[in-house]
Amino acid sequence: MKTSMSKTAPSAKQQSTTRSAGINKESSFQPTLTSPNITTLNQCYEYFNNCNIPEIVEHFAETGLMRMGTSQVKSRLPFVGTFKGKDSILQFFQEMDKLMKCELSVEDVVEIESNKLLVVLIAKIHGKNTGNKGEERICHIVKFNHQGMMTNFEVISDHLYEEQLLIKH
């Protein structure tokens, strides 16, 4: 069953409000879909925006899988690839943290299957080594087990754009 959290477009006043991770309490964007999984995911986005990597990793199952695309930029962006298990996922976040600061804002969440969510976000990216800044729309597909732990987390984004922001040429 597909269910969406989106509502009508916010007013001009609400559009000017910056969203933090998860649902912005000041806008009309309120969830019509609620679940412990959405709560967990919003907590993880808050942890991500505050660079609290260990707290994010704690929400993954021991054999959790993190996939950040596969492309020709793998050799230049060490956080692109597939990472399995908590230690590997921790390494993923540590490698990403070396190159960039990223702030995520949730636009929409759709339950595409039981315990599986599609999240549309805006990522504000700042390259730590280059000073470059940019913004892109990304998607996360997140699957949870029955204990509420993330088992599969896939990031869909434009890795070539990210490479331009993060790698000095």
KABEL-V746027 format. One line per field, one symbol per residue. psi: psi as a letter, one per 40 degrees, with the letter a starting at -180 (. if undefined). A space follows every 50 residues. Layout:
psi=???
This chain:
psi=hhhieiaiiiiddddehhiaiahhdeiegihehiidddddddddddddde fgddddddeiidfihhhgihaeedddgeehahhhiddddddddddddddi hhhhhhdihhheihfhihhhihhhhhhdddeiiihihiihhhhiaeeeih dhhhhhigddddddddhh.
